[in-house]
Amino acid sequence: MTRPKAKSKKPGGVDFKKIRRKIGKKLPPPKNATNTEIKSKAIVLPEQSVAADKAGLAVNKKGLTLKELLQQTSHHNAKVRRDALVGIKDLFNKFPAEMKLHKYAAIEKLRERIGDDDKVVRRTLYDLFKSVILPGCKEDNQELIISLLMAYIFNAMTHLAFDIRIMAFDFLDLVLQFYPPSFSNYAEKIFQNYEDVLRKNQYFSQDKGKLKDVLAGLIRCLSLLPWNKGETNLVDKDDNGRILLHAFDDDMPMISNGFSHIIKKLRDLAPVLINSFLEFTPSITAMASLEGKSFGCMLSILHGIDLIIRSFVHGADKESESPSLEGEPNGAMLDVTISSMLLKKVFPLFPLSPAHHLSEKDYIRLVDLNMAVAKIFFELNEWICLPPDLLEKYLEFMEHALFGKVGDDARSDNAVSEKRLIQLLPFIPKFVSRGASYWTTRLLQ
């Protein structure tokens, strides 16, 4: 038998061709896939590196130029601002010529930080001005430098944050240390700001150090008044080193040089200082010792009052070359309210004495305070007739001081040294020359 023939398959169309893949082989991409690969060659431009851009420029330790550092002083991060100020100090110390070339532009930018919110930034800026910028600009255009700084200093003095206000007085004092003549152009506004800040005693209750710094600046300003400039020059030395005493000079002219317009400001400032001193006096009897900062504040306040009294009795108008020597103040300069406050509230407290036994150090401090009060009294006595009973008390104090003994428990001559006693000596010739008195013989002896 023969096998039947296999039926041949008729050729037909295939819709999908099955492709067999070997295991482990990567599938090829689809035919309609888009090739996203990008190929390029490197573009090389000469002289485009950061180091090449700064070639020949002055840079600080971190490689930053003055322009970059000044820009960073406005950064939102306080640490960046502080580091920028430190970098500027480093750059100026390393390249002094850089500061000479760009000092005005640098000051114009740096002054914005006088009112900075961060205490460390303000202190760093203060150090930069004190140690580098202001010493390096003393021979330059001082008027321009002062005008650049003063507007921002006065603006910071009215800031809502008390720490910024106080720091502004530090900047003012720093400027006056380097450029004392600039005081005359801003005197009236300066005293107004001192009055405003000293009225806010509650801010100083916890930090006497800040009050002491403010008062130190005020003393500097009062000492710059033309009639007070000779106040610290009572002592001199001859060729052999011996101390000479310049007692007084009736013929010394006291020309105001245009300062008469600030007398009103001093009238407003004096009662503020007197009230501040009276707030400290209870602490003398309450404490067993005189705290250092409180003592410093009290002594500065008395010094300020003394300089203001000198301004009233010596500061003459332009039309007058010297004050009257007839025992009367020149015009209406000596304010009645101020003299009344001293007579009723301050002078009767003299001599200041605590209820507790003081150490040698505190005893000397107390002598300094009593010397300062006595100086104010005798200064005022040169121009108005003070009550005889008060005068007796102060003359007795002066006599004891000449003997080297002050106070009920006068314990040593060291407390009444030449430096302290010399404050009162100039008043003796004036008092003696006024007429016969049993105190005349006692003082001369």
ZABABA-149294 format. One record per residue: x, y, z negated of N, C-alpha, C in turn. Coordinates in steps of 0.02 Angstrom, whole numbers, plus 50000, padded with zeros to 5 digits. Atoms other than C-alpha are relative to their C-alpha. Example, Ala and Ser with C-alpha at 12.3 -4.5 7.8 and 13.67 -1.06 7.14 Angstrom:
BEGIN
500454994150000506154977549610500455006050000
499584994150003506844994749643499615005549963
END
This chain:
BEGIN
500434994150000500005000050000500455006250000
499634993749997500635017050038499705005149952
500254994750045500565031849914499665005450039
500334994349965499405045449955500465006149999
499574994049995500285061350012499755005549952
500174994450045500375075549887499765005950039
500284994249967499345090149931500485006049992
499544994250002500465104849975499635006249974
500304993850028500155121049877500025005650051
500034994249954499605135449979500315006149965
499694993950030500645150949952499485005249981
500454994750023499745164249849500375005649964
499674994250035500135181349766500064998849925
499885000450073500865182449587499955007149970
500104993350030500255196749480500595002049955
499464998450047501595196049343500524994450002
499475004949998503255187449356500304999449930
499755001250068503805179749193500764999350003
499275000050002505605183149156500224996649936
499755003550059506485171549038500645003649975
499434996450032507675180248918500384995249955
499595003950044509115172448830500035003249931
499994997650069509155173748644500655003749986
499414996050017510335187348582500185005250051
499864995149949510335197448742499565006249991
500374993750008509825215848735499555001150059
500484998749946508295220448833500225006050040
499834994249958508625231848979499475005449991
500494994550007507795249048974499474999450055
500525000049948506165251049067500215004350059
499804996449939506285257049245499805007350000
500224993050001505345272849208500255003949939
499724996650059506395277549054500395006250020
499654993749988507095295349045500674999949964
499344999850030508955296849013500105006849964
499924993850040509195309548871500735001449981
499304999050017511075308248860500265006350035
499734993749973511965325148881500764999649995
499275000049998513775326148931500245007150018
499724993349986514805342148924500735000049982
499304999150016516575347848914500085005649950
499894994950050517265358248769500195006650032
499844993349976517325377048797500505003149953
499464997350041518935384548732500095007450017
499884992949991519015403348707500585002149956
499424998250040520675410448649499845005749950
500054994750051520835421448489499305000549970
500674999850029519125416648417499974997349929
500025002850067519615409148249499955005649949
500074995150053519235417948084500685002849979
499334997850020521075418648038500295004950051
499744995549948521485426748205499665006849996
500374993750005520115439948177500305004449945
499744996250057520935445148011500755001150003
499284999249994522705445248076500185007449994
499784993250010523555461148014499575004149952
500444996550047522125465947895500184998149928
499885001450071522295467447706499444995749973
500495004650029521425453147616500204998549928
499865001750069521275447847435500204992649995
499775006950009521735430947360499574994950037
500455004649967520205422847438499955001250075
499994998749929520585429747610499445004550025
500554995649981519185442647611500255007250008
499814993049987519375460147683499595004649956
500364995150040518805476047598499285000750024
500684999549972517295477147714499564994349975
500385005850022516745459547669499855000449925
500104999550072516985462647483499485005349982
500494994750014516005478947486499294997750018
500665002749982514575469947574499754995349946
500205004850051514575456547439499795003449934
500204996650062514365469647302499245001249998
500734999349998512535470847358499644993250002
500295006749997512255451947353499484999049945
500535001250049510695445647262500244996249939
499735003950055511755434247153500505004249961
499574995750042512575443147005500724997549999
499325002750001514075431347005500385002050063
499684998049937514435435347187500195007449996
499844992850006514345454047149500605001149954
499434999350046515525452147002500654997750032
499405002649967516755441547101500245004850054
499814995249948516725454547240500375005949969
499664994450034517205468347117500704997949977
499345002550019518615457547049500454999550061
499625000549939519165454347228500245006850025
499804993349980519185473047266500585002549957
499454998050045520275476147114500654996550020
499425003849978521455462447172500295002850065
499784997549936521525469447348500345006949993
499714993350009521845487447291500664999849964
499375000650035523215482047172500554997350047
499525003049954524035471947310500175004650058
499914995449944523805485147446499765007049981
500214993350020523765502747370499825004550058
500144995849942523775510447543499284998950024
500695001449979522105501947578499505004349962
500444995750039521295511747437500065007250022
499914993249977522055528047498499615001350064
500334999149936521315525247670499234999849994
500735001250002519565519747616499695001749932
500254998750069519325527147441499305003049999
500654996750001517835538147484499444995150021
500495005049979516925524247577499894994849945
500065004950054517305512247434499595002849942
500374996950055516665524347300499275000750018
500694999149978515105527947402499604993549995
500345006450005514695509347404499994997449928
499955002750068515285504847229499545003749950
500414996150047514275518747143499304997049993
500675003150004512685508747180499964995249942
500005004950054513215496447045500025003149930
500014996750066513235509546905499354998249964
500645001950029511405505046876499834992750010
500125007149988511625486346906499644996849941
500395003450052510445474946810500434995449957
499585004850036511865463446756500545003749960
499524996750045512925468946607500724998650021
499315001849982514475459546665500225003750063
499844996349939514395467746837500175007249984
499874993050018514285485046759500685000749965
499364999750036515745481446642500584998950047
499475001249951516785474546787500115006250043
499944993849961516415490246888500355005449959
499684995150044516905501146739500764998849997
499295001750002518565492046726500355001650066
499724998549935518845494046914500135007450008
499924992749996518585512846905500565002349953
499534997750051519615514746746500724998250016
499325002449992521125504446793500305001150069
499744999749932521255506646981499785006350038
500254994949954520135518947073500135007149976
499924993250023520105534646966500735002049988
499294998150005521965534046921500335001050068
499704999449934522355531947105499745005750041
500314994549962521275546747158500095006749966
499934993850038521865560147037500265005850042
499724994749958522775569647173499585001550061
500424999149941521355568947298499465005249988
500554995150005519795579347327499554998149941
500375001850061519085578847151499275001850005
500704997849995517505588547191499584994950039
500375004949960516995575847323499894993649960
500055006250039517355561047210499475000849945
500484998850054516355568747066499305000450027
500674999449971514895573247178499724993250022
500225006749981514835555247241499764996049940
500155004150059514755548247064499455002949957
500454997050050513735560746963499274998650013
500705001249985512085558347053499774993149976
500175006850021512105539647017500064999249924
499935000250073512705542346837499385003049967
500594996850028511275554346800499374995850012
500575004449986510045542546883499984994149952
499975005650047510635528146773499835002249929
500164997450066510415539246619499255000349987
500745000050008508535539146650499704993250014
500245006849985508405520446683499574997449943
500445002850051507055510846591500374995349953
499605004650042508315497946528500505004049958
499604995850045509175505446375500754998450008
499295001849992510815495846403500305003550061
499754996549940510975503546577500095007449984
499944992950019510665520846504500625001249959
499414999150042512005518646372500644999350040
499415001049959513245511946499500145005950045
499924994049958512935527446606500415005349964
499614995150039513655538146465500744997949997
499305002449997515215527146467500325002150066
499734997949935515425530746653500125007550001
499914992850004515175549346620500635001849961
499414998650041516475549446483500644998150037
499425002149961517675540046597500175005250053
499884994949949517465553046735500315006249969
499754994050032517765567346614500714999149973
499315001350022519345558946549500495001550057
499554999149943520105559646723499915006950033
500134993649967519285575846786499645004849952
500334995750049518935587246635499695006450030
500314993949974518625603046740499314999150031
500655001249969517125594746821499425001049951
500534999350050516175596446657499605006550008
500334993449997515785614946686499425000150050
500534999949949514715611146840499384996149978
500565004450019513605598646749499835000649925
500054999750073513675604546566499285000049975
500684999450025511855609246546499624993450006
500355006349990511195593046618500294994549956
499685005050042512465582746521499735000449928
500244999250069511925590046353499264998149994
500715002050001510095587446399499934992549995
500035007350002510405568946428500244997349933
499785002150066511365567246265499455001249949
500564998650046509915575346173499464994750007
500545004849988508665563546254500174993149971
499835006750023509625547646212500094999749924
499905000150072510045552746033499345000649962
500654999750032508215556045995499704993049989
500275006850004507865537446019500414995949951
499595003250051508635531945855499854992649991
500185007050013507675515545850500414995250042
499605004349957508745508745992500694998649970
499335000850028510335511045889499994996549932
500045002750068509685503345728500374993449993
499685006650004510385486045769500715000050028
499344999949970511955491545860500315006949991
499684993650014512925505745781500595001250047
499444999249954514355502345901499815004150061
500224996249942513345509146047499925007449984
500084993050021512905524845950500685003349992
499334997250009514725527345905500325001850067
499734998649933515225526246090499685006250031
500354994249973513885538846140500245006349966
499774994150037514435550846003500715001950020
499314998649978516255549246058500005003950065
500064996349937515745554946232499755007149989
500264993450015514755569446160500545004549971
499454996050029516265575146057500475002350055
499554998049945517315575146215499705005950038
500334994649963516035586146303500015006649960
499994994050041515895598346157500715002949995
499314997750004517795599246148500225003550064
499834996949936517845604646331499725007150007
500234993149999516905620646292500595004749988
499394995950003518135635046313500175002549930
499854997550067517955641546134500184994449951
499835005650044518235624046061500654996650020
499405003549975519785619346161500585000549952
499444999250047520965626046027499884996549934
500185003050064520085616245889500494994749979
499555005550018521285601545897500745002050001
499304997849994522855612245916500215004049939
499824996450060523005617945735500704998049975
499365002450024524585607845709500504999750057
499475000449951526215609345802500654998549964
499365001450030528045605345772500535004550028
499454995949976529605615845783500554995650029
499465003849967531265610745862500294994649954
499745005050047531745601245704499494994849980
500515004950015530145591245701499575001749940
500404998150058529405600845554499315002450022
500694998249983527525603445552499895007449989
500184993050005526935621145586499245000649997
500734998950006525215627445537499825006650032
500264993949969524315639945648499345001549965
500584999150043523095646745520499415002850038
500554997049961522035658545624500275005850039
499804994449958522125672145754499395004150015
500604995849991520835685945741499965003150069
500004996649936521375693245907499914995450059
500075004749945521115677546008499335001150036
500634998849965519815681446144499614993650009
500445005749992518335669846155499535001550059
500404998449941517725672846332499624993850020
500435005749988516285661746381500124996750067
499885002849934516785659546564499384996750029
500615002549970514975656846612499664994549962
500295005450039514545644646473499415002249957
500524997550045513265655846387499324996750014
500655003049982511835647146480499884993349966
500115006550033512125630946383499895000849925
500114998950072511925638946211499324997449980
500685002550016510065634846217500004992449993
499975007350004510465616646249500324997849934
499675001750063511615616446098499525001349941
500504998850052510215624045992499524994149994
500455005850001509115609346040500354993749975
499625006050017510495596646012500194999749926
499764999950070511065602145838499504996949951
500465003250046509445597545745499964992450007
500005007349988509495580245825500594996849963
499415002650035511255577545756499915000449924
500104999350073510785584145584499534994649974
500475005250021509295572445573500324993050003
499655006549996510385557845630500454999049940
499565000550058511625561645492499604998649936
500415001050060510245562545361499734992949996
500235006950001509655545245413500534995249973
499455004350024511365538245367500145001149926
499794998450068511565546845198499734995349947
500235004750052510445534845097500434993749996
499595006250000511595520545148500625000849957
499394999050040513045528545054499884997949927
500155001950069512205526444885499734992949994
500305006750004511355510044930500514994450007
499525005349986512875500344990500595000349952
499415000450044514325494444884500635002150038
499434998049960515495498545029499745003750062
500184996349940515495510145180500154995850061
499915004249941515215499545334500355004150054
499554996549954516495504045468499645003850055
500344996849944515335507745613499555005849977
500424994750027514135517845506500425006049981
499554994650017515585528045438500235003750063
499784996949938516215531045615499465004450031
500564996149973514495537045670499905006449960
500104994150042514315548845522500555005250011
499454995449990516035556445548499955003450069
500084997149933515705558945735499425005050001
500574995450003514015567045699500215006649968
499774993950034514825579345577500485003950044
499554996649954516185583145703499615003550055
500424996849949514855586645834499655006149974
500344994250030513895598145717500505005849992
499484994950010515515607345677500175003650066
499844997049935515915610045862499425004350026
500574995949980514145616545893499985006549960
499974993950040514295628745747500545004750026
499474995949970515935634745821499775003350065
500254997249937515045637245986499545005949987
500444994550016513745648245903500385006249976
499664994350030514975659045808500575002650043
499444997949958516375659745938499805000950073
500184999749929515465657746104499665006550016
500264993449986515235675446163499725000450071
500274998849933514255681946313500565002850045
499514997449953515175687446469500185007349985
499884992950012514975705546421500435001349938
499644999150063515805702646252500654996050003
499365003449998517645698246242500154995949938
499875003750062517645692446061499435001049952
500544999350048516415689545919500155005549949
499924994850050516125702545787500384997349940
499635002050059517275702045637499725003249937
500324996750056516055710945522499584995249958
500375004850039515325694845455499324998350029
500645001349970513855694345574500114996250065
499925003749937513585682345720499915004550059
500044996049939513745688945895499314999250030
500675000249973511985693145951499574995149962
500455004850031510705679545917500234992950011
499765006649983511845665045953499904995049943
500065004650056511805657545779499264999049984
500715001550007510115649045769499804999649926
500224999850069509155652345606499764993149977
500265006650018508325635245610500564995249981
499445004550013509985626145616500335001649934
499684998150063510775636045475499544998449941
500485001650053509185633445372500014992549986
499965007350009509265614445401500634998149962
499375001650034511075614145344499965002049927
500034997550069510735624545189499524996049957
500515003450040509195614845135500104992449996
499985007349996509615596945187500694996949996
499335003049996511485594345212500455002449944
499534997250048512485606145102499844998149928
500145002050069511545601744940500224992849983
499785006950011512085583344963500734999649981
499274999850011513905588644943500175000349926
499615004949962514975580544884499654993250002
500305006649993514385563844949500354995249953
499705004650047514645550844816499554994049990
500405006050009514055532744800499904998349926
500125002250069513345524644645500484994549980
499565005650015514565510244659500735002250002
499284998949997516425509644631500274997850068
499775001449932517295510444800500714997350000
499315002249990518845501844862500415006050023
499564994549979520355512544909499845002150072
500164998549930519895511245094499355004050005
500644996549997518085516645066500055006949967
499904993550033518655530544949500295005150050
499714995549950519725537945088499495001850053
500534998549952518265536445208499535005449973
500444995150031517185546145086500335006949998
499644993749999518525559545073499945003250070
500064997449932518485561345263499315003150012
500684997449991516585563745261499925006649963
500064993950039516675576845123500415005750030
499594994949966518075585945213499635002850061
500374997849941517005586645370499425004549981
500564995850022515495593545277500275006849975
499714993850025516605606445190500225004550057
499784996049942517325612045356499415003550033
500594996949970515585615045426499765005849955
500224994850047515135624945269500435006350007
499564994249997516655636245277499985003350069
500084997149933516445638545465499385004550001
500624996050002514665644545436500075006049954
499914994650048515205655145288500385005950029
499654994649967516295665345405499525005050032
500454995949960514735672345488499365001849964
500594998150038513295672345364500164999449926
499885000150072513185675145178499644994049969
500295006150029512925658245097499885000949926
500164999350071512185656044921500614999349956
499405000250043513475659544784500104993349963
499915006350035513105643444690500284994550044
499715004949953513465633044844500725001650014
499324997949986515015643244880500474997949944
499605002150057515665639544704500184992650005
499895007349996515455620844731500524998350053
499545001649946516395620944896500695002849987
499354997350017517785632244834500354995649948
499715004650049518055620544687500264993750035
499775005749962518165606144810500655001650036
499394998049965519465615844910500595000349952
499464999650049520485619244753500264993149981
499795006950017520485600844705500374996850059
499665002849941520975596344883500725002550005
499324997249998522475608144873500444996749948
499635003650051522995599144714500094992650017
499945007049980522815582644805499524995549964
500495004050036521335576844702499305001950024
500684998749977519575575044771499544994949969
500495004550029518075567744682500114998849927
499985001250071517705562444506500534994849981
499515005250015518835547244517500615000750044
499424998749957520255555544610500584995549979
499555005350020521455541144612500705000550030
499334999649972522895545744725500065006150045
499894994449955523675559544827499964997950072
500005002449931523655548544981499365001850037
500644998649967521815552045014499985007050029
500004993149976522145570745035500675001350034
499374999249963523525570045164499995006650038
499964993849961524125584645270499505000050057
500465000549942523075578345415499295001949980
500684998450023521475579945312499965007149973
500024993550032521915595445214500055005750049
499894994649951522395605345368499355002550031
500654997749975520555606245417499745006149961
500264994750042520225618145271500475005949993
499524994750011521825628345263499875006450041
500114993849963521365640545404499485004749970
500524995750028519885646945302500245004049940
499774996650061520915652245151500215007250013
499824993049989521715668045226499395004450013
500604996149986520015673845289499615001449936
500384999150061519195671045121500365004949953
499614995750045520595679445023499985007350022
499984993249974520595694645137499345003749992
500664996750004518755698245104499925004349938
500074995850059518975705544931500224996449938
499775002750064519385703044749499524994849974
500395005350029518775687144669500464995749958
499575004250041519405675944532500214993850038
499805005749958519445662244665500615001750043
499434998049959520725672544761500654997849966
499405001950036522045669944627500084992449995
499975007350008521595651744601500224996650064
499825003149936521725647544786500715001650018
499324998249984523345657144809500504996049958
499565004150042524105647744663500044992950027
END
